[in-house]
Amino acid sequence: GMLVKAAAPYASKVTVTAPTGTADAKRLMALMRLAAKQGMELTVTIEGADEEQAATQLQAFFRANL
């Protein structure tokens, strides 16, 4: 839920890719379906008009919360 709130303000498309699939980071149920576990490597992709700002802020979010 915290990731959804962190990604929501940005116009850019934010996706999270795990070994189990890919999900829109702005949709809680999609993220939950990834069933990501501790230690699992995730890739975050950001594409759009404010992608640089979103990347900076989301990187800070991950460092602070994970």
N, C-alpha and C positions, 0 to 999 in steps of 0.2 A: 504494500500500500504506500509505503514511503517513497518508493521509486516512481510510482505513478504520479504522486503529487509533485515530485521533483521534475519530472519530464513534461507534465501538463502545460506549463506556461509557454512552452516554445512552439513556434509554428513548424519547425523542422520535424521530419519523421524520425522517430527514435525506435530502433529495433534492437532486441537482445537475441543473440544466437547462442544456444547451448547444444551439447551433443544430442539432446532430445528433440530439438527443433528450433524454430524462430518465432518470436512474438513481438507484437507492438507494445512498447514500454508504457504506453498511455492506457492500456487495457488490463486491468487487474486479473480478470479471468484468463486472459491469454498468457500472462506471465505465470500464473499458477499452474497452467497446463504443462509448462516446461518442466515442472517438478525438479528444479535445480537444487542440488544438494551442496553442502559445505565442501569445499575443495574442488568443485567442478569448475572448469574454465569456461568463462562467458566472454562473448565478443559483443560490444555495443557499437552500433553503426548509427550515425546521425547525418541526415541529408536535408538541406533546405536553406532558406534565407538567413536564419540565425544559427547555423550549425556550429560556428566557432564559439559563440557565447554559450550555447547549450553544451558543447563538449567540455568547456572549461568548468562550468558549474556542475555538470554531472560527474566529472572526474573528481571534483572536490567532495561531492556527495558520497561517492563510492569509498573514497579514502576515509571519510569520517564515520561511515556506517558499516563498512564491511571489513 
